[in-house]
Amino acid sequence: MVWLQRTVDGLLEAGPYALIGLGLTLGFGVMRRLNLAYGAGALLAAYLGSWMFTRLGLPAVWVWASVLVATVVVGLYIDLLCFAGTDPANAGLQRGQDTTVGLDARQVTALAASFALWMQLEQLAVNWQPSHVHPFPDVSATTEWTLGALSLRPDRLATFALTVVMVWGVARWIERSTIGLGLRAVSSQVAAAHLSGMRVQRLQRLGFALACLLSGIATCTVLSMDGQVTPMFGMWLLIKGLAVAMLAGLGAIRGVLVGAMVLGVLESHAQAAWGPLAREATAWALLLAALLWRARRSRTDRLGACLA
């Protein structure tokens, strides 16, 4: 029964993990933009929310709204400095050819620039509020529900339900809406999108803003259950999100839930067996394993294409 309780706890962790991975999956898997400043932008927005909560005494709803707006604004700042111009109209055909074999020079430059902005935004947040722990509106459950011998936290259940709805909604939006289909067209073949008259840069900016908004929702959800934010939150958010996105499969919106469940269950059992450090090590190990597996699969696919 102890093993089952740990498994259930890990499955419930899939709620916040999937929310975190959803934004990265949309940004990288659908739009082919890997934003390494994803966590740092969320950290800066969370620090703003904490400041408004402690200094201005604003209620939780206004704090959450400020975090959502801040993540989008910071995301547009990242997009302007790192990704704007990576797919210019006059280079669309060249990039359409380059992406069949891997990243082109513009994408590599954008990736490096987002890493630099990660450092910038994180340092800005830490210098603004140098304390290690900052309060955040706490709406975590104070009681637990019981189902036989199992204990269930209502806040985790609510988060899991919210995540299922959001994953389903985003997947349907990508598959059915005009804008969603446009994003898929841009990600799969930017040259064809340019030639068909699509406003590629506008679509990419809109998709990037949506990915940042999803990171803001994940930030509010996670911190509202913890009741505090620390400088390590940005790195934590990025690693969890990357692990979930890689386990799910790049661009697999619905697979985010599966990847989050795998991560949550393995972390729960690792912590029970070897302690808290093993929990974090599990996320790093899964991320590394997923990256190595996908790199090997990519090489195999390219070799098969060359031999065909």
SULZI-V112789 format. One record per residue. N is the residue number from 0. RES is the residue in three letters. OMEGA is omega in radians with two decimals (999 if undefined). Layout:
n=N res=RES omega=OMEGA
n=N res=RES omega=OMEGA
This chain:
n=0 res=MET omega=3.08
n=1 res=VAL omega=3.11
n=2 res=TRP omega=3.13
n=3 res=LEU omega=3.12
n=4 res=GLN omega=3.10
n=5 res=ARG omega=3.12
n=6 res=THR omega=3.11
n=7 res=VAL omega=3.10
n=8 res=ASP omega=3.12
n=9 res=GLY omega=3.11
n=10 res=LEU omega=3.13
n=11 res=LEU omega=3.05
n=12 res=GLU omega=-3.14
n=13 res=ALA omega=3.13
n=14 res=GLY omega=3.11
n=15 res=PRO omega=3.13
n=16 res=TYR omega=3.14
n=17 res=ALA omega=3.07
n=18 res=LEU omega=3.12
n=19 res=ILE omega=-3.10
n=20 res=GLY omega=-3.08
n=21 res=LEU omega=3.13
n=22 res=GLY omega=3.12
n=23 res=LEU omega=3.11
n=24 res=THR omega=3.10
n=25 res=LEU omega=-3.08
n=26 res=GLY omega=-3.07
n=27 res=PHE omega=-3.06
n=28 res=GLY omega=-3.09
n=29 res=VAL omega=-3.04
n=30 res=MET omega=-3.13
n=31 res=ARG omega=3.09
n=32 res=ARG omega=3.12
n=33 res=LEU omega=-3.08
n=34 res=ASN omega=3.13
n=35 res=LEU omega=3.08
n=36 res=ALA omega=-3.12
n=37 res=TYR omega=-3.12
n=38 res=GLY omega=-3.13
n=39 res=ALA omega=3.08
n=40 res=GLY omega=3.09
n=41 res=ALA omega=3.11
n=42 res=LEU omega=3.14
n=43 res=LEU omega=3.10
n=44 res=ALA omega=3.11
n=45 res=ALA omega=3.08
n=46 res=TYR omega=3.06
n=47 res=LEU omega=3.10
n=48 res=GLY omega=3.10
n=49 res=SER omega=3.13
n=50 res=TRP omega=3.13
n=51 res=MET omega=3.14
n=52 res=PHE omega=-3.06
n=53 res=THR omega=-3.07
n=54 res=ARG omega=-3.09
n=55 res=LEU omega=3.12
n=56 res=GLY omega=-3.12
n=57 res=LEU omega=3.10
n=58 res=PRO omega=-3.03
n=59 res=ALA omega=-3.09
n=60 res=VAL omega=3.14
n=61 res=TRP omega=3.08
n=62 res=VAL omega=3.12
n=63 res=TRP omega=3.14
n=64 res=ALA omega=3.13
n=65 res=SER omega=3.11
n=66 res=VAL omega=3.13
n=67 res=LEU omega=3.13
n=68 res=VAL omega=-3.10
n=69 res=ALA omega=3.13
n=70 res=THR omega=3.11
n=71 res=VAL omega=3.14
n=72 res=VAL omega=3.11
n=73 res=VAL omega=3.11
n=74 res=GLY omega=3.09
n=75 res=LEU omega=3.06
n=76 res=TYR omega=3.10
n=77 res=ILE omega=-3.14
n=78 res=ASP omega=-3.12
n=79 res=LEU omega=-3.07
n=80 res=LEU omega=-2.99
n=81 res=CYS omega=-2.92
n=82 res=PHE omega=3.12
n=83 res=ALA omega=-3.13
n=84 res=GLY omega=3.10
n=85 res=THR omega=3.09
n=86 res=ASP omega=-3.13
n=87 res=PRO omega=-3.06
n=88 res=ALA omega=-3.10
n=89 res=ASN omega=3.09
n=90 res=ALA omega=-3.06
n=91 res=GLY omega=-3.12
n=92 res=LEU omega=-3.14
n=93 res=GLN omega=-3.13
n=94 res=ARG omega=3.10
n=95 res=GLY omega=3.08
n=96 res=GLN omega=-3.05
n=97 res=ASP omega=-3.03
n=98 res=THR omega=3.08
n=99 res=THR omega=-3.12
n=100 res=VAL omega=3.12
n=101 res=GLY omega=-3.13
n=102 res=LEU omega=3.03
n=103 res=ASP omega=-3.04
n=104 res=ALA omega=-3.13
n=105 res=ARG omega=-3.13
n=106 res=GLN omega=3.10
n=107 res=VAL omega=3.10
n=108 res=THR omega=3.12
n=109 res=ALA omega=3.11
n=110 res=LEU omega=3.12
n=111 res=ALA omega=3.13
n=112 res=ALA omega=3.11
n=113 res=SER omega=3.05
n=114 res=PHE omega=3.11
n=115 res=ALA omega=3.11
n=116 res=LEU omega=3.03
n=117 res=TRP omega=3.14
n=118 res=MET omega=-3.11
n=119 res=GLN omega=-3.08
n=120 res=LEU omega=3.13
n=121 res=GLU omega=3.13
n=122 res=GLN omega=3.09
n=123 res=LEU omega=3.13
n=124 res=ALA omega=-3.10
n=125 res=VAL omega=3.12
n=126 res=ASN omega=3.13
n=127 res=TRP omega=3.13
n=128 res=GLN omega=-3.00
n=129 res=PRO omega=3.13
n=130 res=SER omega=-3.08
n=131 res=HIS omega=-3.08
n=132 res=VAL omega=-3.13
n=133 res=HIS omega=-3.12
n=134 res=PRO omega=3.08
n=135 res=PHE omega=-3.14
n=136 res=PRO omega=-3.05
n=137 res=ASP omega=3.09
n=138 res=VAL omega=-3.13
n=139 res=SER omega=-3.12
n=140 res=ALA omega=3.10
n=141 res=THR omega=3.11
n=142 res=THR omega=3.11
n=143 res=GLU omega=3.02
n=144 res=TRP omega=3.12
n=145 res=THR omega=3.06
n=146 res=LEU omega=-2.99
n=147 res=GLY omega=3.12
n=148 res=ALA omega=-3.10
n=149 res=LEU omega=3.07
n=150 res=SER omega=-3.10
n=151 res=LEU omega=3.10
n=152 res=ARG omega=-3.11
n=153 res=PRO omega=-3.12
n=154 res=ASP omega=3.10
n=155 res=ARG omega=3.10
n=156 res=LEU omega=3.13
n=157 res=ALA omega=3.12
n=158 res=THR omega=3.12
n=159 res=PHE omega=3.12
n=160 res=ALA omega=3.09
n=161 res=LEU omega=-3.12
n=162 res=THR omega=3.13
n=163 res=VAL omega=3.14
n=164 res=VAL omega=-3.10
n=165 res=MET omega=3.12
n=166 res=VAL omega=3.11
n=167 res=TRP omega=-3.12
n=168 res=GLY omega=3.14
n=169 res=VAL omega=3.13
n=170 res=ALA omega=3.11
n=171 res=ARG omega=-3.14
n=172 res=TRP omega=3.12
n=173 res=ILE omega=-3.04
n=174 res=GLU omega=-2.98
n=175 res=ARG omega=-3.03
n=176 res=SER omega=3.12
n=177 res=THR omega=3.14
n=178 res=ILE omega=3.12
n=179 res=GLY omega=3.10
n=180 res=LEU omega=3.08
n=181 res=GLY omega=3.10
n=182 res=LEU omega=3.12
n=183 res=ARG omega=3.12
n=184 res=ALA omega=-3.14
n=185 res=VAL omega=-3.10
n=186 res=SER omega=-3.07
n=187 res=SER omega=-3.12
n=188 res=GLN omega=-3.06
n=189 res=VAL omega=3.14
n=190 res=ALA omega=3.12
n=191 res=ALA omega=3.11
n=192 res=ALA omega=3.08
n=193 res=HIS omega=-3.07
n=194 res=LEU omega=3.13
n=195 res=SER omega=3.07
n=196 res=GLY omega=3.12
n=197 res=MET omega=3.05
n=198 res=ARG omega=-2.95
n=199 res=VAL omega=-3.08
n=200 res=GLN omega=3.10
n=201 res=ARG omega=3.10
n=202 res=LEU omega=-3.13
n=203 res=GLN omega=3.14
n=204 res=ARG omega=3.11
n=205 res=LEU omega=3.11
n=206 res=GLY omega=3.12
n=207 res=PHE omega=3.10
n=208 res=ALA omega=3.10
n=209 res=LEU omega=3.10
n=210 res=ALA omega=3.11
n=211 res=CYS omega=3.08
n=212 res=LEU omega=3.09
n=213 res=LEU omega=3.08
n=214 res=SER omega=3.07
n=215 res=GLY omega=3.09
n=216 res=ILE omega=3.10
n=217 res=ALA omega=3.13
n=218 res=THR omega=3.13
n=219 res=CYS omega=-3.10
n=220 res=THR omega=-3.10
n=221 res=VAL omega=-3.07
n=222 res=LEU omega=3.10
n=223 res=SER omega=3.04
n=224 res=MET omega=3.11
n=225 res=ASP omega=-3.14
n=226 res=GLY omega=-3.13
n=227 res=GLN omega=3.08
n=228 res=VAL omega=3.13
n=229 res=THR omega=3.14
n=230 res=PRO omega=-3.13
n=231 res=MET omega=-3.06
n=232 res=PHE omega=-3.11
n=233 res=GLY omega=3.09
n=234 res=MET omega=3.12
n=235 res=TRP omega=-3.11
n=236 res=LEU omega=-3.11
n=237 res=LEU omega=-3.10
n=238 res=ILE omega=3.11
n=239 res=LYS omega=-3.13
n=240 res=GLY omega=3.11
n=241 res=LEU omega=3.14
n=242 res=ALA omega=3.14
n=243 res=VAL omega=-3.11
n=244 res=ALA omega=-3.13
n=245 res=MET omega=3.09
n=246 res=LEU omega=-3.10
n=247 res=ALA omega=-3.00
n=248 res=GLY omega=-3.04
n=249 res=LEU omega=-3.13
n=250 res=GLY omega=-3.14
n=251 res=ALA omega=-3.07
n=252 res=ILE omega=-3.11
n=253 res=ARG omega=3.12
n=254 res=GLY omega=3.11
n=255 res=VAL omega=3.13
n=256 res=LEU omega=-3.14
n=257 res=VAL omega=3.11
n=258 res=GLY omega=3.12
n=259 res=ALA omega=3.11
n=260 res=MET omega=3.12
n=261 res=VAL omega=-3.14
n=262 res=LEU omega=-3.10
n=263 res=GLY omega=-3.11
n=264 res=VAL omega=-3.14
n=265 res=LEU omega=3.09
n=266 res=GLU omega=-3.12
n=267 res=SER omega=-3.14
n=268 res=HIS omega=3.10
n=269 res=ALA omega=3.12
n=270 res=GLN omega=3.13
n=271 res=ALA omega=-3.08
n=272 res=ALA omega=-2.98
n=273 res=TRP omega=3.08
n=274 res=GLY omega=-3.05
n=275 res=PRO omega=-3.14
n=276 res=LEU omega=3.13
n=277 res=ALA omega=3.11
n=278 res=ARG omega=3.14
n=279 res=GLU omega=3.12
n=280 res=ALA omega=3.13
n=281 res=THR omega=3.13
n=282 res=ALA omega=3.11
n=283 res=TRP omega=-3.13
n=284 res=ALA omega=3.12
n=285 res=LEU omega=3.11
n=286 res=LEU omega=3.13
n=287 res=LEU omega=-3.14
n=288 res=ALA omega=3.14
n=289 res=ALA omega=3.12
n=290 res=LEU omega=3.14
n=291 res=LEU omega=-3.14
n=292 res=TRP omega=-3.12
n=293 res=ARG omega=3.08
n=294 res=ALA omega=3.12
n=295 res=ARG omega=3.13
n=296 res=ARG omega=3.13
n=297 res=SER omega=3.11
n=298 res=ARG omega=3.13
n=299 res=THR omega=3.13
n=300 res=ASP omega=3.13
n=301 res=ARG omega=3.10
n=302 res=LEU omega=3.11
n=303 res=GLY omega=3.12
n=304 res=ALA omega=3.13
n=305 res=CYS omega=-3.11
n=306 res=LEU omega=-3.08
n=307 res=ALA omega=999
